[in-house]
């Protein structure tokens, strides 16, 4: 069994910052890509940012220059530093990780439970 546990969401004023964390635990042999997605009211879930095990990153155009994704491979944890937050960043943020359970290196996608981020004055 694998679990992804997110933390760090909340209410913040426009222009403020938040840092999300997501820790993976359980039967983990290897983690490939880790990422953050979000789903706002009435919207489809969309990629915010992802990061490979070697540290290569990818961002949605809407968050470039404001958000930074990072990971600690020793702790099986991925972070999302969100600065200059805007009301349109309001959404439930979900952590995703591609995890292998054994030396077979078959990777399976896992999701966290989601954490609410609300940007409002």
C-alpha positions as CSV (number, residue, x, y, z in Angstrom):
1,X,0.0,0.0,0.0
2,X,1.2,3.5,-0.9
3,X,-0.1,6.8,0.6
4,X,0.4,10.3,-0.5
5,X,-0.3,12.8,2.3
6,X,-0.5,16.5,1.5
7,X,-0.3,19.5,3.8
8,X,0.1,23.2,3.6
9,X,-3.1,24.5,2.0
10,X,-5.3,27.3,3.4
11,X,-6.6,30.8,3.0
12,X,-4.3,33.5,1.8
13,X,-4.7,37.0,0.5
14,X,-3.8,37.9,-3.0
15,X,-0.1,38.4,-3.4
16,X,0.6,36.1,-0.5
17,X,2.5,32.8,-0.4
18,X,1.9,29.2,0.6
19,X,4.0,26.1,0.6
20,X,2.5,22.7,-0.1
21,X,4.1,19.4,0.9
22,X,3.3,15.9,-0.2
23,X,5.0,12.9,1.4
24,X,4.8,9.4,0.0
25,X,5.0,6.4,2.2
26,X,4.4,2.6,2.1
27,X,5.8,0.0,-0.2
28,X,8.0,2.2,-2.3
29,X,11.0,1.0,-4.3
30,X,11.4,3.9,-6.6
31,X,9.6,7.2,-7.5
32,X,9.8,8.6,-11.0
33,X,7.9,11.8,-11.8
34,X,6.1,13.7,-9.0
35,X,3.8,16.6,-9.6
36,X,1.0,18.9,-8.5
37,X,-2.3,19.3,-10.2
38,X,-5.3,21.5,-9.4
39,X,-9.0,21.6,-9.9
40,X,-10.9,24.8,-9.5
41,X,-14.7,25.1,-9.3
42,X,-16.3,23.9,-12.6
43,X,-12.9,23.2,-14.1
44,X,-11.1,20.0,-15.1
45,X,-8.0,18.9,-13.2
46,X,-4.9,20.5,-14.7
47,X,-1.2,20.1,-14.4
48,X,0.5,22.8,-12.3
49,X,4.0,21.5,-12.2
50,X,6.0,18.3,-12.2
51,X,9.5,17.2,-11.5
52,X,11.6,14.1,-12.5
53,X,13.7,12.1,-10.1
54,X,16.8,14.0,-11.5
55,X,15.2,17.4,-10.9
56,X,14.0,18.4,-14.3
57,X,10.9,20.6,-14.0
58,X,7.9,21.6,-16.0
59,X,5.3,24.3,-15.3
60,X,2.0,25.4,-16.6
61,X,2.3,28.8,-18.3
62,X,-0.1,30.3,-15.8
63,X,2.3,29.7,-12.8
64,X,5.7,30.2,-14.4
65,X,7.8,32.6,-12.4
66,X,5.5,32.4,-9.4
67,X,5.5,28.7,-8.4
68,X,8.5,26.5,-7.7
69,X,8.4,22.7,-7.5
70,X,11.1,20.8,-5.7
71,X,11.6,17.4,-4.2
72,X,13.6,15.6,-1.5
73,X,14.2,12.1,-2.8
74,X,15.5,10.9,0.6
75,X,12.2,11.8,2.2
76,X,10.0,10.8,-0.8
77,X,8.5,14.3,-0.6
78,X,7.6,16.9,-3.2
79,X,7.0,20.6,-2.5
80,X,5.3,23.4,-4.2
81,X,6.2,26.9,-3.2
82,X,3.5,29.3,-4.4
83,X,4.3,33.1,-4.4
84,X,2.3,36.0,-5.7
85,X,-0.9,34.1,-5.4
86,X,-3.9,35.3,-7.4
87,X,-7.6,34.6,-6.9
88,X,-7.6,32.4,-10.0
89,X,-5.1,30.1,-8.2
90,X,-8.0,29.0,-5.9
91,X,-8.5,25.3,-6.3
92,X,-8.0,21.9,-4.7
93,X,-4.4,20.9,-5.2
94,X,-3.6,17.3,-5.7
95,X,-0.2,15.6,-5.4
96,X,0.7,12.8,-7.9
97,X,3.5,10.4,-8.0
98,X,4.6,7.5,-10.3
99,X,5.8,4.8,-7.9
100,X,7.4,1.4,-8.5
101,X,7.0,-1.3,-5.8
102,X,9.9,-3.5,-6.9
103,X,12.9,-4.0,-9.1
104,X,10.4,-4.6,-12.0
105,X,10.3,-0.9,-12.3
106,X,6.7,-1.0,-13.3
107,X,5.4,2.5,-12.3
108,X,1.9,3.2,-11.1
109,X,0.2,6.5,-10.7
110,X,-0.9,7.5,-7.2
111,X,-2.9,10.6,-6.0
112,X,-3.1,12.4,-2.7
113,X,-6.5,13.3,-1.2
114,X,-6.2,17.0,-2.2
115,X,-5.7,20.2,-0.2
116,X,-7.7,23.3,-0.6
117,X,-6.0,26.6,-1.5
118,X,-8.2,29.7,-1.4
119,X,-6.8,33.1,-2.5
120,X,-9.2,35.9,-1.4
121,X,-9.2,39.2,0.4
